[in-house]
Amino acid sequence: MANAEHPDLAEVPLITVLSALSDPLRMGIVRLLADGAERQWGELDAPVSNSTLSHHLKVLRSAGVTRTRMEGTRCFVRLRADELTDRFPGLLDSVLDVEAHGATEVGVKG
């Protein structure tokens, strides 16, 4: 992937963010990234194929939920928590508080 494009959150409608967060696997990714750490794509441990994981990461990035950074051939992803909170105050905290039981478990390999 070349430099990934990230939407300006000021132009992202709430429904786009909610749609991205409506999938249990994507919620699992968001829950993992909620600690503020940037994760290397290859260290994400999800119960899906790499192509499916890549699709879900693209949905989150396109909705403005995550930011992707390339470093050589490595791809890093992080949650845009502060930006999301500025744009949609309370949304991320509310979703993380409520959605713990419905999210698909996503961990870190190793």
BELDAKA-V128677 format. One record per pair of residues at least 24 apart in sequence whose ideal C-beta (glycine too) atoms are under 10 Angstrom apart, sorted by the first residue. I is the first residue (numbers start at 1). J is the second residue. Records with the same first field share a line. If there is no record, write none. Layout:
BEGIN
I: J + J
END
This chain:
BEGIN
1: 41 + 54 + 58 + 68 + 70 + 73 + 75
2: 70
3: 68 + 69 + 70
4: 57 + 58 + 61 + 62 + 66 + 67 + 68 + 69 + 70 + 75 + 77
5: 61 + 62 + 68
6: 61 + 62 + 64 + 66 + 67 + 68 + 69 + 80 + 83
7: 61 + 62 + 63 + 64 + 65 + 80
8: 64 + 83 + 87
9: 63 + 64 + 65 + 80 + 83 + 84 + 86 + 87 + 88
10: 64 + 83 + 86 + 87
11: 64 + 87
12: 62 + 63 + 64 + 65 + 83 + 84 + 87 + 88
13: 63 + 64
14: 87 + 88 + 91
15: 63
16: 59 + 62 + 63 + 64 + 65
17: 60 + 63 + 64 + 65 + 84 + 87 + 88 + 91 + 92 + 95
18: 63 + 88 + 91 + 95
19: 59 + 63
20: 56 + 59 + 60 + 61 + 62 + 63 + 64 + 65 + 66
21: 59 + 60 + 63 + 65 + 91 + 92 + 95 + 96 + 99 + 103
22: 95 + 99
23: 56 + 59 + 60 + 103 + 104
24: 99 + 102 + 103 + 104 + 105 + 106
25: 52 + 53 + 55 + 56 + 57 + 59 + 103 + 104 + 105 + 106
26: 55 + 56 + 57 + 59 + 60 + 63 + 65 + 66 + 103 + 104 + 106
27: 60 + 95 + 96 + 98 + 99 + 100 + 102 + 103 + 104 + 106
28: 56 + 99 + 102 + 103 + 104 + 105 + 106 + 107
29: 53 + 56 + 57 + 59 + 60 + 65 + 66 + 77 + 79 + 103 + 104 + 106
30: 60 + 65 + 66 + 79 + 81 + 84 + 92 + 95 + 96 + 99 + 103 + 106
31: 79 + 95 + 96 + 99 + 100 + 103 + 104 + 105 + 106
32: 77 + 79 + 103 + 105 + 106 + 107 + 108
33: 60 + 65 + 66 + 67 + 77 + 78 + 79 + 80 + 81 + 106
34: 79 + 81 + 92 + 93 + 95 + 96
35: 79 + 81
36: 78 + 79 + 81 + 82
37: 76 + 78 + 79 + 108
38: 66 + 67 + 68 + 69 + 76 + 77 + 78 + 79
39: 66 + 75 + 76 + 77 + 78 + 79 + 106 + 108
40: 71 + 74 + 75 + 76 + 77 + 108 + 109
41: 68 + 70 + 74 + 75 + 76 + 77
42: 73 + 74 + 75 + 76 + 109
43: 74 + 76 + 107 + 108 + 109 + 110
44: 77 + 106 + 107 + 108 + 109
45: 105 + 106 + 107 + 108 + 109 + 110
46: 104 + 105 + 106 + 107 + 109
47: 104 + 105 + 106 + 107
48: 104 + 106
53: 106
56: 104 + 106
64: 88
65: 92
END
